[in-house]
Amino acid sequence: MPSYAEWTAAQTSATVSVDGHELDVAYYDEGSSDPVVFLHGIPTNSFLWRDVIPPIAAERRVIVPDMLGYGNSSMFDGFDRSIRAQEEMITGLLSALDVRSPSLVGHDLGGGVLLRYAAHNPGAVDELVLSNSIAYDSWPIQLITDLGLPETARETDVEELQAMLDDLFRETLYGNEHSETFLDGMTAPWNSEAGVTSLVRNAVSTNTNHTTEIDPRSITARTLLLWGAADQFQPIEWAERLQEDIGTADVIGLDGANHWVMEDRPDAYRDELADFLL
């Protein structure tokens, strides 16, 4: 599997307009038909999906962007990074790539972005997979609220943020064996003063109204709620509520998996995803 440096070297970029800002979106693109868009959350980046996409990319096109303010996408300008703005970014990116009727796979905040997109574009999304996704008023969690205080950017240096993120991932991955490749890839974009500021701006942009204002009952896409069953950030009860509202959705909870479900149970996650999408 690729390192973070290898992953980013394989990315390309497109310019999209969001709220009047012309912003660069970095993304990984492989394959040639029936596109599937993967979207990460906070505080991760597109590298989150590195181990998940190979079997999908063998048969379908995979498009894996960094959200605005994350990874190698525009990070340092004063633009909105909320999931409302990220939905506008996805709309612009799909238009730039001439993608119609994609399948969508989202985790955490990325799941909230794609939940909004699917609710606002019924009939334009073939399949929707949400994993440990934000929904309703399930977010932001206290950790992200604290991170989003403006004083955090002024009072936290690079080393302190790197240590905090390293502790966060180590403490919330399931079990005791963790991939250093994963940990390095998740923390690398924030390893500068500008990175610290960007992550704080991302956190301060979390807005519960952006999921409470949508109605999941409007979603018509075939839907899978593929969850880490031991998640304490976004417990599986939220998936069960989504299942009730979407109606045709299936819930699969993976035991032995916390919030970072695709890292905790990569084989099982790939298998379930491939069964649904292929």
C-alpha positions in Angstrom: 0.0 0.0 0.0 1.3 3.5 -0.7 2.9 5.9 1.7 1.4 9.3 2.3 4.1 10.8 0.0 3.3 8.3 -2.7 -0.4 9.0 -2.4 0.0 12.7 -2.7 2.4 12.4 -5.6 -0.4 10.5 -7.5 -3.0 13.3 -6.9 -4.1 15.8 -9.4 -6.1 19.0 -8.9 -9.0 21.0 -10.2 -10.2 24.6 -9.5 -13.7 25.0 -8.2 -15.7 28.0 -7.3 -17.1 28.0 -3.7 -18.9 31.1 -2.3 -17.1 33.2 -4.9 -13.6 31.9 -4.1 -11.6 30.0 -6.7 -10.1 27.1 -4.8 -7.9 24.1 -5.6 -9.2 20.7 -4.9 -6.6 17.9 -4.8 -7.9 14.4 -5.6 -6.9 10.9 -6.5 -8.5 9.5 -9.7 -8.2 6.0 -10.9 -10.4 3.8 -13.2 -12.6 4.7 -16.1 -16.3 3.9 -15.6 -19.2 4.1 -13.1 -17.6 6.7 -10.7 -17.5 6.3 -7.0 -16.6 9.3 -4.9 -14.9 8.8 -1.5 -14.9 11.6 1.1 -13.0 11.7 4.4 -13.8 13.7 7.6 -12.0 15.7 10.3 -9.0 15.6 11.1 -8.2 13.2 8.2 -7.6 13.5 4.5 -8.1 11.4 1.3 -5.2 9.0 2.4 -7.8 7.5 4.8 -9.1 5.5 1.8 -5.8 4.1 0.5 -6.4 0.5 1.5 -10.1 0.5 0.6 -10.2 1.6 -3.0 -8.0 -1.0 -4.8 -10.8 -3.6 -5.4 -13.3 -0.9 -6.3 -10.8 0.8 -8.7 -10.3 -2.5 -10.4 -13.9 -2.4 -11.7 -15.0 1.2 -11.3 -13.6 4.7 -11.4 -12.7 6.1 -7.9 -12.4 9.8 -7.2 -11.0 10.6 -3.8 -10.7 14.4 -3.0 -9.2 16.2 -0.1 -11.9 18.5 1.4 -11.2 22.2 1.3 -8.9 23.1 4.1 -7.5 19.5 4.3 -4.7 17.5 2.7 -3.4 19.2 -0.5 -6.5 21.2 -1.3 -6.6 24.9 -0.7 -5.9 25.3 3.0 -4.6 28.7 4.0 -7.1 31.2 2.7 -10.1 32.7 4.6 -12.9 30.6 3.1 -15.8 28.7 4.7 -14.9 25.0 5.4 -18.3 23.9 6.7 -20.1 20.9 5.3 -22.4 23.2 3.4 -19.3 24.6 1.6 -17.9 21.2 1.1 -21.1 20.1 -0.6 -20.7 23.0 -3.0 -17.1 21.9 -3.6 -18.3 18.4 -4.4 -20.9 19.8 -6.8 -18.2 21.9 -8.6 -15.7 19.0 -8.7 -18.2 16.6 -10.2 -19.1 19.2 -12.8 -15.5 19.9 -13.6 -14.9 16.1 -14.1 -18.1 15.7 -16.0 -19.4 13.1 -13.6 -23.1 12.3 -13.4 -25.0 9.9 -11.2 -22.0 8.9 -9.0 -22.0 6.5 -6.1 -20.9 8.2 -2.8 -18.9 6.8 0.1 -18.3 9.1 3.1 -16.9 8.9 6.6 -17.4 11.3 9.6 -17.8 14.9 8.3 -17.4 13.6 4.7 -20.4 11.5 5.3 -22.4 14.5 6.4 -21.4 16.3 3.2 -22.5 13.4 1.0 -25.7 13.0 3.1 -26.6 16.6 2.2 -25.7 16.0 -1.5 -27.8 12.9 -1.7 -30.8 14.6 0.0 -30.5 17.7 -2.2 -30.1 15.7 -5.4 -32.6 12.8 -5.2 -32.3 10.6 -8.3 -28.8 11.8 -9.1 -27.0 9.5 -6.7 -27.0 5.8 -7.5 -25.6 4.4 -4.2 -24.7 6.0 -0.9 -22.4 4.5 1.8 -22.1 6.3 5.1 -19.6 5.1 7.7 -19.6 6.5 11.2 -21.0 9.6 9.7 -22.3 12.8 11.3 -26.1 13.3 11.0 -28.9 15.1 12.7 -27.5 16.8 15.9 -24.9 14.1 16.6 -22.0 16.6 16.3 -19.7 18.4 16.8 -18.2 16.3 19.6 -16.5 18.1 22.5 -13.0 17.5 21.2 -13.7 19.3 17.9 -15.6 22.1 19.7 -12.5 22.7 21.9 -10.2 22.5 18.9 -12.3 25.1 17.1 -11.8 27.8 19.7 -9.9 30.7 17.9 -7.5 30.9 20.9 -6.4 27.3 20.1 -4.6 28.5 16.9 -2.8 31.2 18.9 -1.8 29.0 21.9 -1.0 25.7 20.2 2.3 25.1 18.5 3.0 22.5 15.8 4.6 20.0 18.2 1.7 20.3 20.6 -0.9 19.7 17.9 1.1 16.8 16.4 1.2 15.2 19.9 -2.5 15.8 20.4 -3.5 14.2 17.1 -1.2 11.3 17.6 -2.8 10.6 21.0 -6.2 11.0 19.5 -5.7 8.4 16.8 -3.8 5.9 19.1 -6.5 6.1 21.7 -9.5 5.7 19.3 -8.1 3.0 17.0 -9.4 -0.4 18.2 -6.8 -2.6 19.9 -3.1 -2.1 20.5 -1.6 -2.5 17.0 -1.6 0.6 14.9 -0.2 1.4 11.5 2.5 4.0 11.6 1.8 4.7 7.9 -1.8 5.6 8.8 -0.7 7.8 11.7 1.9 9.6 9.7 -0.6 10.2 6.8 -3.3 11.6 9.1 -1.0 14.0 10.9 1.3 15.1 8.0 -0.9 17.9 6.6 -1.0 19.7 10.0 2.8 19.7 10.5 3.2 23.5 10.2 2.0 26.7 11.8 -0.3 27.2 8.8 -1.6 23.6 9.2 -2.4 24.3 12.8 -4.4 27.4 11.8 -6.2 25.5 9.0 -7.3 22.6 11.3 -8.6 25.1 13.8 -10.6 26.9 11.1 -12.0 23.5 9.9 -13.1 22.7 13.5 -14.7 26.1 14.0 -16.7 25.6 10.8 -18.6 22.7 12.2 -22.3 23.7 12.2 -25.0 21.4 13.4 -27.6 23.3 11.4 -26.2 21.9 8.2 -27.4 18.4 9.0 -30.5 19.3 11.0 -31.9 21.3 8.1 -32.0 18.3 5.7 -34.5 15.5 5.6 -32.9 12.0 5.0 -36.3 10.8 4.0 -35.8 12.5 0.6 -32.8 10.2 -0.2 -33.7 7.7 -2.9 -30.2 6.2 -3.4 -29.6 2.6 -2.5 -28.0 3.1 0.9 -25.6 1.2 3.2 -24.7 2.3 6.7 -21.4 0.6 7.3 -20.4 1.4 10.9 -17.7 0.6 13.4 -19.9 -0.8 16.1 -17.6 0.3 19.0 -17.6 4.0 18.0 -18.1 6.5 20.8 -17.8 9.6 18.6 -20.7 8.6 16.3 -22.4 5.6 18.0 -24.2 3.1 15.8 -27.6 4.3 17.2 -27.3 7.2 14.7 -27.0 4.7 11.8 -30.1 3.0 13.1 -32.0 6.3 13.1 -30.8 7.0 9.6 -32.1 3.6 8.6 -35.5 4.4 9.9 -35.7 7.7 8.0 -34.2 6.5 4.7 -36.3 3.4 4.7 -34.4 1.3 2.2 -31.0 1.6 4.0 -29.2 -1.4 5.5 -27.1 -1.2 8.6 -24.0 -3.3 9.0 -22.0 -2.9 12.3 -18.5 -4.2 12.3 -17.4 -5.5 15.7 -13.8 -4.7 16.7 -14.0 -1.4 15.0 -14.1 2.1 16.5 -14.5 5.4 14.6 -11.8 4.7 12.1 -13.6 1.6 10.9 -11.7 1.2 7.6 -8.4 1.2 9.5 -9.6 -1.1 12.3 -11.3 -3.7 10.1 -9.8 -3.1 6.6 -10.5 -6.6 5.2 -14.1 -6.7 6.5 -14.7 -3.1 5.4 -13.4 -3.8 1.8 -15.5 -7.0 1.6 -18.7 -5.3 2.6 -18.1 -2.3 0.4 -17.3 -4.5 -2.6 -20.4 -6.6 -2.1 -22.5 -3.4 -2.1 -20.8 -1.5 -5.0 -19.7 -4.3 -7.3 
